[in-house]
């Protein structure tokens, strides 16, 4: 074995430690016969000649190169197909390569692919002889000027208009590379849809020797159907299930669907997974399997400290799903990237809902719009089987549309055209054509709103819920604030479409951000018209420190807040405008009456009783006091309707402290909890309250 690339000889990795050694597609499993090509490759680029570790972008530390603004590079390694694969087709698969990849074997062109986020593959049977070593090369172009190509948050030169929230680029091979042995005629694509809730609709696309008239057997543990491919090489039908079991967040049942083409040992076999799940809109409600769904989501950009957009290992992907759940979220908005299929499969397995979306360009042109749309078929083909994906996103904040949908018929048309294309590819999920504002054709009205003043936030949230206003201020630059509207067209319906906030959050320190999370989220829960929210964000990314977690997924100091309490199925909504972070109430606190509501999103009514008590400043919510407790009478809370207020008599307090507020059910179990911090306010707060002045309990009207 040699890992030296001082000459241009190919690299072999027979004895090297292999990163990301797991089979890359657990959702479409062909792991009986596969060979990873991850590990050390030779690499040459603009004067650089070194080893590179695949599958990590050449900008990342994990790649061993760690160089930015290389615009082209060539990967080279030796590959040998196992002898036992003789007689089978050999397929070369790439998880993702940014941006343009030209693939050669022993100098012969195998294929070319453009698009930095899509998975792609080439049938390499004619280029590889089992048992004989060949040289595999991948030539990559990764332009520094990314403005007219899909690149999401990757930094560009010239810079994007949103450069301040952009990160280190991701260039070259940045997802796994592997070989698979398949049948002479094989399933190239498998589309599974379970939205009927009684069976699985199946479409299999064939490639290889006999794509027309081939028998395709599809089966689960208790059902089987035999299909015949048509003149287009497609075999379509329905797998009826005698005892269907739905996929739900609390019971995420997956069906393993085996697809067999051919007979005997030479047959092509693949096991794909899906679930029986229907997501739809009914008026202004999101509905999952017939029950109302309230989205409690978090935005996740999918970056890691040393490996960028590529997860360092499979466990990191699975851990992120678990962490999001621990924070109380039921949905993750995976922002501007096609996430690793292992992450999506983990979401399927554990019941985490997903909002999936492609990367977008940053400037509008016909070429940019075409490049954006070109990703969509690959997105649906690769990820459409996942029951966890309940929302498709498209453009984000008019990026790639020059922030000008309302003022440009061409840009509005581009957004609508992307919606229509995606709808033809998949008609089983809601689609958001332009996340954030200015909607022209969308199944959801989502909005992004950042506001540092809680009273202003509460009033805006109330006015937007009631319909009193449609617009809100958006800071597009340090000194550039514009009003953006829910709607980009007078023709867009003002009622009958679900509304949810899909980006919010404020504060500079972790304590401030936790405080804003607590108070801003309760105001969203106050208004029954909203179908949910997505908090920004899950973890820090490079210079952007807005995460609940650090970049390496450590918890921050949340000042005693438990995010899972804020994001619970049942939460408390207080009729109070807080003074400031760390001092919701200014000391000394006079005795007062605190009105408390309950927002409950369970499937049935809940009998609750409210309690409150003073404890020491900074005390944990986990240690409830044994005395000094004030209590209300029991009352009933209905699902998806903010309860009437009940009143807690808050005793006076002269010194700093924390007033715990919690609700118990009929069995005495705590079902919701929050708190108020009391401390000295030494400087005027943002609403001009004087030192020590109690900030009143008036709140915007409920909607």
C-alpha positions in Angstrom: 0.0 0.0 0.0 1.2 3.5 -0.8 -0.5 6.8 0.3 2.2 9.0 -1.3 1.1 11.3 -4.1 4.3 13.0 -4.8 3.9 11.5 -8.3 0.5 11.1 -9.9 0.0 7.4 -9.1 -3.3 6.3 -7.7 -3.8 5.8 -4.0 -4.9 2.5 -2.5 -6.4 2.3 1.0 -6.5 -1.4 1.8 -4.8 -0.9 5.1 -5.8 2.6 6.0 -8.4 3.6 8.5 -11.6 4.4 6.6 -13.7 7.3 7.7 -17.5 7.0 7.5 -17.2 3.2 6.9 -21.0 2.5 7.3 -23.2 1.7 4.3 -24.5 5.2 3.2 -28.1 4.3 2.4 -29.9 2.4 5.2 -33.2 3.6 3.6 -32.4 1.9 0.3 -30.3 -1.0 1.5 -27.9 -2.9 -0.9 -25.3 -3.6 1.8 -25.0 -7.3 0.8 -22.6 -6.4 -2.0 -20.9 -3.0 -1.7 -17.4 -1.5 -1.3 -16.7 1.8 0.3 -14.3 4.2 -1.5 -14.0 6.5 1.4 -10.5 7.1 2.8 -7.3 8.5 1.4 -7.2 9.6 -2.2 -4.5 11.4 -4.1 -5.3 15.1 -4.7 -4.0 17.8 -6.9 -5.2 21.4 -7.1 -3.6 24.7 -8.0 -0.1 23.8 -6.8 -1.4 21.5 -4.1 -0.3 17.8 -4.3 -1.2 15.8 -1.2 -3.4 13.1 0.2 -7.0 14.0 0.9 -9.5 12.2 3.1 -12.8 11.5 1.4 -15.6 12.2 2.1 -14.7 15.7 3.5 -14.6 18.9 1.6 -11.2 20.2 0.8 -11.8 23.3 2.9 -12.3 21.2 6.1 -9.7 20.2 8.6 -11.0 16.6 8.4 -10.0 16.4 4.7 -6.3 17.1 5.6 -6.1 19.9 3.0 -7.9 22.8 4.7 -7.6 25.2 1.8 -10.3 27.7 0.7 -10.9 29.1 -2.7 -9.4 26.3 -4.7 -11.6 26.4 -7.7 -10.7 23.0 -9.1 -9.1 19.8 -8.0 -8.5 16.2 -9.2 -9.0 13.2 -7.0 -7.3 9.9 -7.9 -7.2 6.4 -6.4 -7.0 2.8 -7.3 -10.1 0.6 -7.2 -10.6 -3.1 -7.6 -13.9 -4.8 -8.0 -14.2 -8.1 -6.1 -13.9 -11.2 -8.2 -17.2 -12.5 -6.8 -19.0 -9.6 -8.5 -18.4 -11.2 -11.9 -21.5 -11.2 -14.0 -23.2 -8.4 -12.1 -23.5 -4.8 -13.0 -21.2 -2.5 -11.0 -22.6 1.0 -10.1 -20.4 3.8 -8.8 -22.3 6.0 -6.4 -21.5 9.5 -5.0 -23.4 11.0 -2.1 -22.5 14.6 -3.2 -19.8 16.5 -5.0 -19.7 20.2 -5.2 -20.1 21.4 -7.8 -19.2 19.8 -11.2 -17.7 16.3 -11.3 -16.1 14.6 -14.3 -15.5 10.9 -13.5 -13.0 8.8 -15.4 -11.8 5.2 -15.1 -8.4 4.4 -16.6 -8.7 7.7 -18.5 -12.1 6.8 -20.1 -15.0 9.2 -19.4 -17.6 7.4 -17.3 -19.9 10.4 -16.7 -20.3 14.0 -15.6 -22.6 15.5 -13.0 -23.4 19.2 -12.2 -25.0 20.1 -8.9 -23.3 20.2 -5.5 -26.0 18.7 -3.3 -27.5 15.8 -5.2 -26.6 12.2 -5.0 -25.7 10.6 -8.4 -24.4 7.3 -9.8 -22.9 5.9 -12.9 -23.1 2.3 -14.3 -19.4 1.5 -14.4 -19.7 -2.1 -15.6 -18.1 -1.5 -18.9 -15.1 0.2 -17.3 -14.2 -2.2 -14.5 -12.9 -5.8 -14.7 -13.4 -7.8 -11.5 -10.1 -8.6 -9.8 -8.2 -6.1 -11.9 -7.1 -2.8 -10.5 -8.2 0.4 -12.2 -7.5 4.1 -11.7 -10.5 6.2 -10.7 -10.2 9.9 -11.1 -12.7 12.6 -10.3 -12.1 16.1 -11.7 -14.0 18.8 -9.7 -14.9 22.4 -10.6 -16.0 24.5 -7.6 -16.4 28.1 -8.7 -15.6 30.8 -6.2 -18.4 32.9 -7.7 -21.4 30.9 -6.6 -24.1 33.4 -7.0 -25.9 31.7 -9.9 -25.5 28.2 -8.7 -27.2 26.4 -5.7 -24.9 26.9 -2.8 -27.0 27.8 0.2 -24.9 29.2 3.0 -21.5 28.6 1.3 -19.6 31.8 1.0 -19.1 33.3 -2.5 -16.6 35.6 -4.1 -18.0 38.1 -5.2 -19.9 38.0 -1.9 -23.6 37.2 -1.5 -26.0 39.9 -0.3 -26.3 37.7 2.9 -22.6 37.2 3.3 -22.8 38.0 7.0 -24.7 34.7 7.6 -22.6 32.6 5.2 -19.9 30.1 6.1 -16.8 28.3 4.8 -17.5 26.8 1.4 -17.9 23.1 0.9 -16.0 22.0 -2.3 -15.2 18.7 -3.9 -16.3 15.3 -2.7 -18.2 15.9 0.6 -20.4 12.8 0.9 -19.5 9.1 0.7 -18.3 7.3 -2.4 -19.0 3.6 -3.0 -19.4 0.7 -5.4 -22.4 -1.6 -5.5 -23.0 -4.9 -7.3 -26.4 -5.1 -8.8 -28.4 -7.5 -11.0 -28.0 -7.3 -14.8 -31.4 -5.6 -14.7 -31.8 -3.6 -11.6 -34.0 -1.1 -9.7 -32.5 2.3 -10.5 -35.2 4.2 -8.5 -37.9 3.2 -6.0 -40.7 5.5 -5.1 -42.9 4.5 -2.1 -45.8 6.5 -0.9 -48.0 5.5 2.1 -50.4 8.5 2.2 -53.4 6.3 1.5 -52.8 4.9 5.0 -54.0 1.4 3.9 -51.2 0.4 1.5 -48.0 1.4 -0.3 -48.0 2.8 -3.8 -44.9 1.6 -5.6 -43.1 2.8 -8.7 -39.8 1.1 -9.7 -37.6 2.5 -12.5 -35.3 -0.1 -14.1 -31.9 0.1 -15.8 -29.7 -2.6 -17.3 -30.2 -5.4 -19.8 -34.0 -5.8 -19.9 -35.9 -2.8 -18.7 -39.1 -3.6 -20.6 -41.3 -6.5 -19.7 -39.3 -7.5 -16.6 -41.0 -9.0 -13.6 -40.6 -6.9 -10.4 -41.6 -8.5 -7.1 -42.3 -6.2 -4.2 -43.0 -7.5 -0.7 -43.1 -6.8 2.9 -43.3 -9.2 5.8 -47.0 -9.8 5.2 -47.8 -8.7 1.7 -46.5 -9.2 -1.9 -47.3 -7.9 -5.3 -45.8 -8.8 -8.7 -45.4 -6.0 -11.3 -44.3 -5.9 -14.9 -42.2 -3.0 -16.3 -43.7 -1.0 -19.1 -42.2 0.5 -22.3 -40.6 3.3 -20.2 -39.0 0.8 -17.9 -41.3 1.6 -15.0 -43.2 -0.9 -12.9 -46.0 0.6 -10.9 -48.6 -0.9 -8.6 -49.9 -1.0 -5.1 -48.9 -3.2 -2.1 -52.1 -3.7 -0.1 -51.6 -4.2 3.7 -54.1 -6.3 5.6 -53.4 -4.8 9.0 -51.9 -1.3 8.2 -49.9 0.3 11.0 -49.4 4.1 10.7 -46.2 6.0 11.0 -46.7 8.5 13.8 -44.2 10.5 15.9 -45.2 8.5 18.9 -45.2 5.2 17.0 -42.8 5.6 14.0 -43.5 2.2 12.4 -41.4 1.6 9.2 -42.2 -0.9 6.5 -39.2 -2.7 5.0 -40.1 -3.1 1.3 -38.0 -5.6 -0.6 -37.8 -5.1 -4.4 -36.5 -8.0 -6.5 -35.8 -8.0 -10.2 -34.8 -11.3 -11.8 -34.5 -14.8 -10.3 -32.2 -16.7 -8.1 -28.8 -15.7 -6.9 -28.3 -13.3 -9.9 -31.4 -11.3 -9.0 -31.2 -7.7 -8.1 -32.4 -7.1 -4.5 -32.8 -3.9 -2.6 -34.7 -3.2 0.7 -36.3 0.3 0.9 -38.2 1.7 3.9 -41.2 3.9 4.2 -44.2 4.5 6.4 -48.0 4.9 6.2 -48.4 8.7 6.8 -50.6 11.4 5.5 -49.8 15.1 5.9 -52.2 17.6 4.6 -53.7 21.1 5.2 -57.4 21.6 6.1 -58.2 25.2 6.1 -55.7 26.9 8.4 -54.7 23.7 10.1 -51.9 21.2 9.5 -53.2 17.6 9.8 -51.1 14.5 10.4 -52.9 11.1 9.9 -56.3 12.8 10.6 -55.2 14.7 13.8 -54.2 18.3 14.1 -50.5 18.9 14.1 -48.7 21.8 15.8 -45.1 22.2 14.7 -42.6 22.8 17.5 -39.5 23.0 15.3 -35.9 24.1 15.3 -33.7 25.2 12.4 -30.6 23.1 11.9 -27.9 24.0 9.3 -26.1 20.7 9.6 -22.5 21.9 10.1 -19.8 20.4 12.3 -16.6 22.1 13.6 -13.9 20.2 11.7 -15.9 18.7 8.9 -18.3 21.4 7.7 -21.4 20.2 6.0 -20.3 16.5 6.3 -21.0 14.8 9.6 -17.8 13.4 11.2 -19.4 10.0 11.7 -22.8 8.3 11.6 -23.2 8.6 15.4 -23.1 12.4 15.1 -26.1 12.3 12.7 -28.1 10.1 15.1 -27.1 12.2 18.1 -28.4 15.4 16.5 -31.8 13.9 16.2 -31.8 12.8 19.9 -30.6 16.2 21.0 -33.4 18.0 19.1 -35.9 15.7 20.8 -34.3 16.4 24.3 -34.8 20.1 23.6 -38.5 19.4 23.2 -38.8 19.8 19.4 -41.0 17.6 17.2 -39.6 18.9 13.9 -36.2 19.9 12.5 -36.0 22.3 9.6 -32.9 21.1 7.8 -31.8 24.4 6.3 -30.5 24.7 2.7 -29.0 21.3 2.2 -30.0 17.7 1.4 -29.0 16.1 4.6 -27.2 12.7 4.8 -29.7 9.8 4.3 -28.5 8.3 7.6 -29.9 11.4 9.4 -33.2 11.1 7.5 -33.4 7.4 8.3 -32.9 8.1 12.0 -35.7 10.7 11.8 -37.9 8.0 10.3 -36.9 5.5 13.0 -37.4 7.8 15.9 -40.5 9.8 14.8 -38.8 13.2 14.3 -40.7 15.3 11.7 -38.6 17.0 9.0 -38.9 20.2 6.9 -36.5 19.5 4.0 -35.3 22.0 1.4 -32.7 22.5 -1.2 -29.9 25.0 -1.3 -30.6 28.1 -3.4 -28.6 30.6 -5.5 -28.2 34.1 -4.3 -28.8 36.1 -7.5 -31.7 36.0 -10.0 -31.2 35.1 -13.6 -32.7 32.5 -15.9 -29.6 30.3 -15.5 -29.8 30.6 -11.7 -33.5 29.6 -11.6 -32.8 26.7 -14.0 -30.0 25.5 -11.8 -32.2 25.7 -8.7 -35.0 23.8 -10.3 -32.6 21.1 -11.6 -32.1 19.9 -8.1 -35.7 19.0 -7.4 -36.1 15.7 -9.2 -33.0 14.3 -7.5 -34.3 15.6 -4.1 -37.6 13.9 -4.5 -36.1 10.7 -5.9 -33.6 10.3 -3.1 -35.7 11.5 -0.2 -39.4 11.2 -1.1 -39.8 7.8 0.6 -39.1 9.2 4.1 -42.3 9.5 6.1 -40.5 11.9 8.5 -40.4 14.6 5.7 -43.7 16.5 6.1 -42.9 19.8 4.5 -40.9 20.6 1.3 -39.3 24.0 1.2 -38.0 25.8 -1.9 -36.5 29.3 -2.0 -35.5 31.0 1.3 -36.2 34.7 1.9 -36.1 35.5 -1.8 -32.4 34.4 -2.0 -31.9 33.8 -5.7 -34.8 36.1 -6.3 -33.1 39.4 -5.4 -35.4 40.1 -2.4 -38.0 41.3 -4.9 -40.9 38.9 -5.6 -43.6 41.7 -5.2 -41.8 44.0 -7.5 -40.8 41.6 -10.3 -43.2 39.4 -12.3 -40.3 37.3 -13.5 -39.1 36.6 -9.9 -42.6 35.8 -8.8 -43.0 33.5 -11.8 -39.8 31.7 -10.8 -41.1 31.0 -7.4 -44.4 29.7 -8.7 -42.7 27.6 -11.4 -40.5 25.9 -8.7 -43.7 25.2 -6.7 -45.5 23.7 -9.8 -42.5 21.5 -10.7 -42.2 20.2 -7.2 -45.9 19.5 -7.0 -45.7 17.4 -10.2 -42.9 15.4 -8.6 -44.6 14.9 -5.3 -48.2 15.7 -4.5 -48.2 14.2 -1.0 -46.7 17.0 1.1 -47.3 20.7 1.7 -44.8 23.0 -0.2 -43.4 26.4 0.8 -42.3 28.2 -2.3 -40.4 31.0 -0.6 -39.8 30.7 3.1 -40.1 33.8 5.2 -42.5 36.2 3.4 -43.9 37.4 0.1 -45.8 34.2 -0.7 -47.3 33.9 -4.2 -48.1 30.2 -4.4 -47.7 28.2 -1.2 -49.4 25.6 0.9 -48.2 27.3 4.1 -47.8 31.0 5.0 -44.6 31.0 6.9 -42.7 34.1 8.2 -39.3 35.0 9.6 -39.3 37.7 12.3 -36.5 38.8 14.6 -37.4 41.4 17.2 -35.3 42.2 20.4 -38.1 44.0 22.3 -40.6 41.5 23.9 -43.5 44.0 24.1 -43.0 44.8 20.4 -42.8 41.1 19.5 -45.9 40.3 21.5 -47.9 43.0 19.8 -46.7 42.1 16.3 -47.5 38.4 16.9 -51.0 39.4 18.0 -51.6 41.7 15.1 -50.4 39.2 12.5 -52.6 36.5 14.1 -55.7 38.7 14.0 -55.1 39.9 10.5 -54.8 43.5 11.6 -51.5 43.7 9.9 -49.7 41.6 7.2 -46.3 43.1 7.3 -43.4 43.2 9.7 -39.9 44.8 9.7 -36.9 42.8 8.4 -33.3 43.8 8.8 -31.6 42.9 5.5 -28.4 44.7 6.4 -26.9 46.6 9.3 -28.6 49.8 8.1 -31.2 48.4 5.8 -34.6 47.6 7.3 -37.7 47.0 5.1 -41.2 45.9 5.7 -42.0 42.4 4.4 -45.5 41.0 4.0 -46.9 37.6 4.4 -48.1 38.0 0.8 -46.3 38.7 -2.4 -49.4 39.1 -4.4 -52.9 40.6 -3.8 -54.3 37.4 -5.2 -52.9 35.2 -2.5 -55.7 34.2 -0.1 -55.7 36.0 3.3 -57.5 33.2 5.0 -57.7 29.4 4.7 -53.9 28.7 4.5 -52.0 27.6 7.7 -49.7 30.2 9.2 -46.6 29.4 11.1 -43.4 31.3 12.1 -40.4 29.5 10.7 -37.5 31.7 12.0 -37.3 33.6 15.3 -35.0 34.2 18.2 -33.0 37.0 19.7 -30.2 38.0 22.2 -26.4 38.1 22.2 -25.5 36.0 25.2 -26.8 32.5 25.9 -28.8 33.8 28.9 -30.4 36.5 26.7 -31.2 34.0 24.0 -32.8 31.6 26.5 -34.9 34.4 27.9 -36.1 35.4 24.4 -36.9 31.8 23.7 -39.1 31.6 26.8 -41.0 34.8 26.2 -41.2 34.8 22.4 -42.4 31.2 22.2 -45.2 31.7 24.8 -46.5 34.6 22.6 -46.7 32.3 19.6 -48.5 29.7 21.7 -51.0 32.4 22.9 -52.7 32.5 19.4 -54.6 29.5 18.2 -54.5 30.6 14.6 -50.8 29.6 14.3 -49.9 26.1 13.2 -46.4 26.2 14.8 -43.0 27.7 14.9 -39.3 27.0 14.1 -36.7 28.5 16.4 -33.4 29.7 15.1 -31.3 27.7 15.8 -30.2 24.2 16.9 -26.4 24.8 17.2 -23.8 27.5 16.6 -22.1 27.6 13.2 -18.7 29.2 12.9 -19.2 32.9 13.8 -23.0 32.6 14.1 -23.6 31.9 17.8 -27.4 31.7 17.8 -27.6 28.1 18.7 -29.1 26.5 21.8 -26.0 24.3 21.6 -22.4 25.1 20.8 -20.9 24.1 17.5 -19.7 20.8 19.0 -23.2 20.2 20.5 -22.5 21.1 24.2 -25.2 22.8 26.2 -25.0 26.4 27.1 -26.0 28.3 30.2 -29.7 28.8 29.8 -30.1 30.6 33.2 -32.2 27.7 34.6 -34.5 27.4 31.6 -35.3 23.9 30.3 -35.9 24.3 26.6 -38.1 21.2 26.7 -40.5 23.0 29.0 -40.8 25.8 26.4 -41.4 23.4 23.6 -43.7 20.9 25.4 -47.1 19.7 24.2 -48.5 21.6 27.1 -47.1 25.0 28.2 -48.1 28.0 30.4 -48.7 31.4 28.9 -48.3 34.3 31.4 -50.1 37.7 31.1 -47.0 39.7 31.8 -44.5 41.8 29.9 -41.1 41.1 31.4 -38.6 43.8 32.2 -35.4 42.3 30.9 -33.3 39.1 30.7 -32.5 37.9 34.3 -35.1 40.3 35.8 -38.6 39.6 34.6 -39.8 41.5 37.7 -37.9 44.4 39.3 -37.3 44.1 43.0 -38.8 44.8 45.4 -41.9 43.0 44.1 -45.2 44.0 45.5 -47.9 41.3 45.9 -49.8 41.0 42.7 -52.2 38.8 40.8 -50.7 36.8 37.9 -53.0 35.6 35.2 -51.9 32.3 33.6 -53.3 30.5 30.6 -52.6 26.9 29.3 -51.8 26.0 25.7 -52.4 22.3 25.3 -51.8 20.4 22.0 -52.7 16.9 23.1 -55.4 14.8 21.6 -57.8 15.1 24.5 -58.8 17.5 27.2 -56.7 17.9 30.3 -57.7 18.4 33.9 -55.1 20.7 35.5 -54.4 22.8 38.6 -52.0 25.7 38.8 -49.4 26.3 41.5 -46.7 28.9 42.3 -44.1 29.5 44.9 -41.0 31.7 45.5 -37.6 30.0 45.7 -34.1 31.2 45.7 -32.7 33.0 42.7 -31.5 30.6 40.0 -33.2 27.5 41.6 -33.8 24.5 39.5 -37.3 23.8 38.2 -36.7 20.2 39.2 -36.8 20.9 43.0 -40.3 22.1 43.7 -40.8 23.7 47.2 -42.7 22.0 50.0 -44.2 25.1 51.4 -45.3 28.7 50.5 -47.3 27.4 47.6 -50.2 29.3 46.2 -52.8 27.2 44.2 -55.8 27.6 42.0 -58.9 25.5 41.7 -58.7 22.6 39.1 -60.0 23.5 35.6 -60.3 21.8 32.2 -58.0 22.6 29.3 -59.2 21.8 25.7 -56.8 20.9 22.9 -55.7 23.7 20.6 -57.7 26.4 22.4 -55.9 28.8 24.8 -57.5 28.4 28.2 -59.2 31.2 30.0 -56.9 32.8 32.5 -56.6 31.6 36.1 -55.1 33.8 38.7 -52.2 33.1 41.0 -51.8 35.4 44.0 -48.0 36.1 43.9 -46.7 37.1 47.3 -44.4 40.1 47.8 -40.7 39.7 47.7 -38.0 42.2 48.6 -34.9 40.3 47.4 -33.9 38.5 44.2 -35.7 35.2 43.7 -37.4 33.0 41.3 -41.2 32.5 41.2 -41.9 29.0 40.0 -45.2 28.4 38.2 -46.4 24.8 37.4 -49.5 22.9 36.4 -50.4 19.4 37.6 -52.8 16.9 36.1 -55.5 15.0 38.0 -52.9 12.5 39.1 -50.6 15.2 40.5 -48.0 14.9 37.8 -46.4 18.1 36.5 -47.5 18.7 32.9 -46.2 22.3 32.4 -43.9 24.7 34.1 -42.2 28.1 33.8 -40.8 30.8 36.1 -40.4 34.5 36.7 -37.0 35.9 37.8 -37.0 38.9 40.2 -33.9 41.0 40.5 -32.8 44.6 40.8 -33.1 46.6 37.6 -30.2 49.1 37.7 -30.7 50.7 34.3 -33.7 51.6 32.2 -35.0 48.8 30.2 -35.9 49.0 26.5 -39.4 50.3 27.2 -38.2 53.0 29.6 -39.2 51.5 32.9 -37.6 53.2 35.8 -35.3 51.4 38.3 -37.4 49.1 40.5 -40.6 49.8 38.6 -42.9 46.8 38.1 -43.5 46.2 34.4 -47.2 45.8 33.9 -49.2 42.7 33.0 -51.0 44.1 29.9 -50.5 41.9 26.9 -51.8 42.1 23.3 -55.2 40.6 22.8 -55.6 36.9 22.1 -56.5 35.6 18.7 
